[in-house]
């Protein structure tokens, strides 16, 4: 995939994600491990730019940035474990 396709893919995913959050789904619902949608999103990507692009949508949807999963890990701790860029870490 070339850079142009990658950029289009990122934009499409972000917009699809924003549309999903606007459906009224609870952004703070957790899975069996206690991970929220944001926690799973952070753990599923190594691209800081994707997290930075999507984070405002999470915040607008009312996501709890202080939530901890069953292992006691916060969103911030998970982002650090994913080695996301410092600018994303500071946003959290």
C-alpha positions as CSV (number, residue, x, y, z in Angstrom):
1,X,0.0,0.0,0.0
2,X,1.5,3.3,-1.0
3,X,1.3,6.5,1.2
4,X,-1.7,7.9,-0.6
5,X,-3.7,4.7,0.0
6,X,-2.6,4.6,3.6
7,X,-3.7,8.2,4.1
8,X,-7.1,7.5,2.6
9,X,-7.5,4.4,4.7
10,X,-6.8,6.3,7.9
11,X,-9.3,9.0,6.9
12,X,-12.0,6.5,6.1
13,X,-11.4,4.6,9.3
14,X,-11.6,7.7,11.4
15,X,-14.8,8.9,9.8
16,X,-16.4,5.4,10.1
17,X,-15.4,5.4,13.7
18,X,-16.9,8.9,14.3
19,X,-20.1,7.7,12.7
20,X,-20.2,4.6,14.9
21,X,-19.9,6.8,18.0
22,X,-22.8,8.9,16.9
23,X,-25.1,5.9,16.8
24,X,-25.6,6.2,20.5
25,X,-23.5,3.2,21.5
26,X,-22.0,3.5,25.0
27,X,-18.4,4.4,24.5
28,X,-17.7,3.3,28.1
29,X,-19.0,-0.3,27.7
30,X,-16.4,-2.8,28.6
31,X,-15.5,-6.3,27.4
32,X,-14.8,-9.4,29.6
33,X,-11.3,-8.0,30.4
34,X,-12.7,-4.7,31.5
35,X,-11.3,-2.9,28.5
36,X,-13.3,-0.1,27.1
37,X,-13.7,0.7,23.4
38,X,-10.9,3.2,23.7
39,X,-8.6,0.8,25.5
40,X,-9.2,-1.8,22.7
41,X,-8.6,0.8,20.0
42,X,-5.3,1.8,21.6
43,X,-4.2,-1.8,22.0
44,X,-5.0,-2.6,18.4
45,X,-2.9,0.1,16.8
46,X,0.7,1.1,16.8
47,X,-0.1,4.3,14.8
48,X,-0.1,7.3,17.1
49,X,-1.7,9.3,14.3
50,X,-4.8,7.1,14.3
51,X,-5.2,7.5,18.0
52,X,-4.6,11.3,17.8
53,X,-7.2,11.6,15.0
54,X,-9.8,9.5,16.8
55,X,-9.3,10.8,20.4
56,X,-11.5,13.9,19.9
57,X,-14.4,11.7,18.8
58,X,-13.9,9.6,22.0
59,X,-13.9,12.6,24.2
60,X,-17.0,14.1,22.4
61,X,-18.8,10.8,23.0
62,X,-18.1,11.0,26.7
63,X,-15.5,8.3,27.1
64,X,-14.0,7.9,30.6
65,X,-10.3,8.6,30.1
66,X,-9.6,7.5,33.7
67,X,-11.1,4.0,33.3
68,X,-9.0,1.1,34.4
69,X,-9.4,-2.5,33.1
70,X,-9.4,-5.6,35.2
71,X,-5.6,-5.6,35.4
72,X,-5.8,-2.1,36.9
73,X,-4.3,-0.5,33.7
74,X,-5.5,2.9,32.7
75,X,-5.9,4.3,29.2
76,X,-2.6,6.2,29.7
77,X,-0.7,3.1,30.8
78,X,-2.0,1.1,27.8
79,X,-0.9,3.9,25.4
80,X,2.5,3.9,27.0
81,X,2.8,0.1,26.6
82,X,1.9,0.5,22.9
83,X,4.8,3.0,22.7
84,X,2.5,5.7,21.2
85,X,4.1,9.1,20.5
86,X,4.7,11.5,23.3
87,X,2.1,14.0,21.8
88,X,-0.6,11.3,22.1
89,X,0.5,10.5,25.7
90,X,0.2,14.1,26.6
91,X,-3.3,14.3,25.1
92,X,-4.3,11.5,27.4
